[in-house]
Amino acid sequence: MKICPKCSTPLEDNMKFCTTCGFSFEQSEAEPQPAAENSERQRNPQYGQPFFGQQTYAPPVEKDPFDHTDEFDPRDISENKVIAMLIYLMGVAGVLIALLSQSHSAYVAFHLRQALKFMVCNALLTLAAAVLSWTVIVPIACGIAIVVLLVVKIICFVDICNGKAKEPAIIKNLNFLK
């Protein structure tokens, strides 16, 4: 059994990539492996305590691949934040308002695409619940999924309030409307 040097996850010996952080063991085989005491220090936080006046090393934070905030102009974000909020608050009416008022904003266009994904998912879930209404479990499962999508929409609204442009958790893997 081997341990990932990046996130300290225990893995089987035949693994080529860490299942938690994606670390490649093929590249690290050319580099020398850290000593056992160094890996123990990484896993056990008591060894990492700095002495008085000593600086600690902070590893670089990996960028979230679904966070597109850096791709937009901060001025565009601040000027169009309210329109982007309306998209999630008002549903179809918010989408129409955004389409008519701010068609030139890349930030609003990003959130329009995400809101349209939500609308397609909600429509498909409602259709599935209506068509299979003779069963009991499908309409209940669709109702639960619609509530989960509502919670994700609320998270998107909070992200907009913070000036972020993140792809929503559940619908980010849907490849239409990129």
N, C-alpha and C positions, 0 to 999 in steps of 0.2 A: 504494500500500500504506500502510495506517495502523497505528499502534501503540496498543494499549490503554493508557490512562494509569494504570490501576489495577494491572495485572500485567505490562505491557510485552510482551504477546504480539503478534507481527506478524499482521495480518489484512488481508483484501481490502478495497478501498475501499467496496464496496457492503454490507458487513456492518453490521447495526444493533445486534447484541449480541456481546460477546466470548464465544468458544466455551470459554474456560478459566474465567473468573471470573463471567461473566454481566453484565458492565458494559454499561449501555445508552448507546449513542452518541447517541440521540435526545434524551435529557435533557441531555447534555453539550454539544450544539450551541448551546444558549442561553448556556452559560458560556464564557468565553474559554479558548482552548486554551493549554496551557503552552508556554513557549518550548522550542526544541530543546535548549538547554543544560540546562534543568530535567529533561527526559525523559532526557537522557544521564546526569545525576546519579542519577536513580532506577535506571537500568539498571546503572550502573557503581558498585560499592560504595566505590571509593577516594575518590569525591567526597563521600561521606556521613560521613567520619570527623570526629568532633567535636574541637574544640580543647580544651585542658586546662581543665577546670572548666565546659565548656559542656554543656547538656542536649541530648539527641537526641530527636527526635519518634518515638514508636512508634505506628503506626496501630492503631486498635482491631481486635481479633481478632473475626472473624465467628463467630457461634455455629453449631455443627453442627446442622442441622435434625433429625438422627436421634439426637441426644443428649437424652434426656428426664430427666436426673438432677435438674435444677432443679425438676421438677414434683413430686418426692417429698420428704416430710419426712425430714430427716437422721436423726431418731430411728427412723423406720420402716425406713430402709435399714440402720442398724446393728443393729437388733433382728432383722431377717429375712434378713440376709446369708447365714447358713448354710443356711436353707431354700432360698433362691434358688440356692445352689451345688449342693444336692442335685438340683435339677431337671435340671441339665446333666450331673451325674456319673452319676446312676442311671437315666436314661431314663424309662420308663413308671412304674417304682416311685417315682422321685423326684417325678414329676408327681402320683401318687396321694398320696404323703406330703404334698406341698405343698397339695393340694386339701383334705385332711382336717385339716391342722394350722393353716394360716394363710390362711383364706379371706377375712379382713378386711383383709389388707395389700395396698395398691395396688402396692407394689414387687414383691411375690411374684406378683401377678396379671399385671403387665407381663412378667415373665420366664416365667410359665406360657404366655402367648400366644406368645412367641418360641419356646419349647421345642415347643409344639404345631405351629408352622410347620415346625420341623426334622423332627418326626416324620412329618408329611404328606409332606414332600419325600423323606425316606428311604423311606417306604412306596411312593411313586410310582416312585422309582428302582429299588427292589427288584422291584416288579411289572413294570416295563418290561424289566428284565434277565431275569426269569423267562419272560415271554411271548415275548420275542425272543431266547431262549437259543440258538436254532438259528443265529443269526448270531454272528459272533465279536466284531465291533467294538462292538455295543451293550452286552453285559455288561461289557466292559472299560471303555467310556466311563462306564457307570453306576457301576462300582466306583471309578473315579477321582473322579467327582462325589461319591460317598459319603465318600471320604477328604477331599475338600476341605471338605465340610460338617462333618466331624469337626474339622478344623483351625479352622473358624469357631466351632464350639462351644467349643473350648479358648480362643479369644480372648474369647468371651463369659464364660467362667469367670474369666479374668484381669480382665476389666472388673468383674465382681461383687466380686472380691477388692479392687479399688480403690474400691468403692462407687459405681460408675457404672451407668447404665441406658441403654445404647446399643442401638439396633436393629442386629442383625447384618448384616454386609456384603452377603451374597448374598441373604438372604431379606427384607431390608427393603423391597424393591419388591413383594412379594407382598401384595395388598390384602385378603386375608381375615384375620380375627381382629384387627381394629384395636382 
